């Protein structure tokens, strides 16, 4: 047993009590009445960092929920890791579905029940506890460490892009340890190495200058609903692949190794279909469901409307109809170029006589892929292998996490997922919980990865 | 000059004043605060009929706006005509767009400005004036006449079907003279001989048991918006015709004569397109615009919706999507059968794995076609020819007028259009008006058609 491990074991009760105290602060970023609590949680963290031995921890004002910044930079010639997390939580309603109140943390059968227990106060506290253990037992850290804890992740981090861009020097690092992460199962480690990008637009078809009575005009005038439906139908081939010319041109093909890594992830197709009520899995031919979700680009119409959509009948032929289109993108696809290809497709396929216009949405995000041989990925893999006794799955996620893209763009640094939440912990829902065992495993894992990064 | 004509001329001032008095009653059926006025207008009509010489005119209670019924049945062996009209009017707002108040009838430059002047108190009063003239000058009417004036047409005649069905004996007749009609132009007579029918349904596509996150699941699950769009696109052929199997099977083909009659109606294709802002006329190949509007069946999607249709972006893959379908039908098409054909088409064309359900809407209406050789049509044609000095256009309308279908079904009698409104009279809009000349023409025309029906 290392000194660090011993320290964590000896201080187990105190560290757990401190964690419960932090969970007791209802730092709900989205609710106006909780803004004082958000600040209290931020101040709690500053004090906690100081107590752990990180001098100079401070609140940085963002004109909204504050950022906590701290640093320990006394390891010359060693890399610098930025530990990222968020201390804000989701609203807790419906309150009556909680077995015990969301901000009165309660331990039952080895589980800590509280809003934010899994998502993700645990991750922050584990990292700080690990730093304390290392500082107390060795007097120093194996690498340079910066802390960046934000307080508005649960409301979409509206100020994060500008904040990171304005504080590049302060946040400069070699890699990010993203404590807002999870494992595959209690005994199954995983490393999130890829995310899809996103781009979106709204499309409007106009076919006349007025809505028309379907009795008086029906049969002799164009119907915007028909035209839009034809356009939407034209976006995909019958086999489910995207029919937009050039859509796949820049897609980095999946390597044999990437496919093998995805195939190694346990996935129950039958359960997947049953859960979602699908009669059959669908999608691009030649790819598995996980490949389709994680590593292939998509085009989905998330919204569609035109004409009369209220109760009953209104016999109208609409002059216009609308669709919201969004694409999930994979490495090497350029969001802006994809939107241009979509524009060209729509213009080429719209019925003669009708006009189609589009509005490109803000917030395009490139796909994100952490190199598997990145030193951070290797270090995380080694720690997980040691702690779980088995290789982690290399997983991806079909969604987008804008903050990771911002870090990469602004700081030039990849984020290594390093968190210990599990999929069953009722994140964003009543009775959210986190396992005591995960908490202790996370503390130790953070010690180990800092040591390993220092040795690399 | 006939005695009748002379009588009308001699009583011109009084009859016009009476008409203006009737127009002054704001009998707006749709507004609760005007229900007393509706009743006042009904009572005015009863007194007016009595004064005209029709004894026993009375209000029939419908538990809503009353029906006025009256009869003169002293012409044995002669046919019976039911004169139909409505004494209720549309709301008059926006009031500030009226040059003179809507219920202070004002004559300017040969036009009577008031709400209800064109639609259609004029038609009722003309018929009653004609009856008065005939009774006063000849002591009798050339045929048996019944009067059926309703007070809820402008709100869709909700009680009419049940009322007519419950009063078949009372309303029994050989033909209906529909005073709620119009001519083509000041010097161009027209006879409305056809209306399209209607049937409608709402269609729902379900592809999963839950909405899904487009990032997490996109590419591996069906999207109800895509499936619905494909279904809607499948409803028409590229040439604009309806692709539903069997849709045209029962359609009575247009005869050469019918097509000639439609072609004789003046129609400016260029103006039609400009008015509606259409780049080009579209529709079933082989038919003119008027044929498409009047005499060919259609299928229009009047409403379409699925997924997120609010402001901004919500990255959802919808589990369901909806469309409102309505068909305009032509003679020999059965509305219920058409809806069944639509059901079969949707079931056959929906993507594998998705479910489509439909709800057939109430209020199906058969297409309506008055035989051109019907005695009433012939009489109306003869009167119009005599009064205008030219043959009337035989026009149709693409919409549906449910009351005519009700009369045909319940009473077995066709409705002969016999009204003198003109298309420019701002019906349902501010500054609605009716021409003094049309009023006097209408009085005389009603005398003439009753005489002609008696001679037939």
Interface residues (C-beta under 8 A of the other chain):
Chain A: X196 X198 X200 X207 X208 X209 X210 X212 X213 X214 X215 X216 X217 X218 X219 X220 X221 X222 X223 X225 X226 X228 X229 X230 X231 X232 X233 X235 X236 X276 X277 X278 X279 X280 X281 X282 X283 X284 X289 X290 X292 X293 X296 X297 X298 X300 X301 X302 X303 X304 X305 X306 X307 X308 X309 X310 X312 X313 X314 X315 X316 X317 X318 X319 X321 X322 X323 X324 X326 X328 X352 X353 X354 X361 X363 X397 X398 X399 X400
Chain B: X196 X198 X200 X207 X208 X209 X210 X212 X213 X214 X215 X216 X217 X218 X219 X220 X221 X222 X223 X225 X226 X228 X229 X230 X231 X232 X233 X235 X236 X276 X277 X278 X279 X280 X281 X282 X283 X284 X289 X290 X292 X293 X296 X297 X298 X300 X301 X302 X303 X304 X305 X306 X307 X308 X309 X310 X312 X313 X314 X315 X316 X317 X318 X319 X321 X322 X323 X324 X326 X328 X352 X353 X354 X361 X363 X397 X398 X399 X400
